[in-house]
Amino acid sequence: MKPTKMRNKMIYRASYQTKSKQLGSALSKDLHKKYGKRSVRVIEGDSVTILRGEFKGVDGKVAEVSTDKSSVAI
């Protein structure tokens, strides 16, 4: 089986705990220095900046986090 197919299969069959870990986001340089971590899980109320895609540069707060869909609403 191709590695990409295996990876997609693992993502699709992932447990809620694993899916939750996949909803992480990189921290800003200030927060990285303060907490000593590069990324943390996103929760409701977090302030975020979109860095890629159609909405690049948009700032906002996280309104909803869905582990079922592996998505974050801002």
C-alpha positions as CSV (number, residue, x, y, z in Angstrom):
1,M,0.0,0.0,0.0
2,K,1.3,3.5,-0.8
3,P,2.4,5.6,2.2
4,T,-0.1,8.4,1.4
5,K,-2.9,5.9,1.4
6,M,-1.7,4.5,4.7
7,R,-1.5,7.9,6.2
8,N,-4.9,8.9,5.0
9,K,-6.3,5.7,6.5
10,M,-4.7,6.4,9.9
11,I,-6.1,10.0,9.9
12,Y,-9.6,8.7,9.0
13,R,-9.6,6.0,11.7
14,A,-7.9,8.2,14.4
15,S,-9.4,8.2,17.9
16,Y,-10.8,11.4,19.4
17,Q,-7.7,11.9,21.5
18,T,-5.5,11.7,18.3
19,K,-7.8,14.0,16.4
20,S,-7.7,16.5,19.3
21,K,-3.9,16.6,19.1
22,Q,-4.2,17.3,15.3
23,L,-6.0,20.5,16.1
24,G,-2.9,22.3,17.2
25,S,-1.7,25.7,16.2
26,A,1.7,27.4,16.2
27,L,2.4,30.0,18.9
28,S,3.6,33.5,18.3
29,K,7.3,34.2,19.1
30,D,6.3,36.0,22.3
31,L,4.2,33.1,23.6
32,H,6.9,30.6,22.4
33,K,9.5,32.3,24.6
34,K,7.0,32.6,27.5
35,Y,5.8,28.9,27.5
36,G,8.7,27.1,25.8
37,K,6.4,25.4,23.4
38,R,6.0,25.9,19.6
39,S,2.4,24.7,19.3
40,V,-0.6,24.0,21.5
41,R,-4.2,22.7,21.0
42,V,-6.7,25.4,19.9
43,I,-9.6,26.0,22.3
44,E,-12.7,28.3,22.1
45,G,-11.8,32.0,22.8
46,D,-8.2,31.8,21.5
47,S,-7.0,34.7,19.3
48,V,-5.7,33.4,16.0
49,T,-4.3,34.8,12.8
50,I,-4.7,32.8,9.6
51,L,-1.4,32.4,7.8
52,R,-2.4,30.4,4.7
53,G,-5.1,30.1,2.1
54,E,-7.9,32.4,0.9
55,F,-8.4,34.2,4.2
56,K,-4.6,34.8,4.9
57,G,-4.0,37.7,7.3
58,V,-7.5,37.5,8.9
59,D,-7.5,37.9,12.7
60,G,-10.2,36.5,15.0
61,K,-11.3,34.5,17.9
62,V,-12.0,30.8,17.8
63,A,-15.8,30.3,18.0
64,E,-16.1,26.5,17.7
65,V,-13.7,23.5,17.6
66,S,-15.0,20.3,16.1
67,T,-12.9,17.2,16.7
68,D,-15.4,15.1,14.6
69,K,-14.8,17.2,11.5
70,S,-11.2,18.2,12.5
71,S,-12.1,21.9,11.9
72,V,-12.0,25.2,13.7
73,A,-14.6,28.0,13.2
74,I,-13.4,31.6,13.6
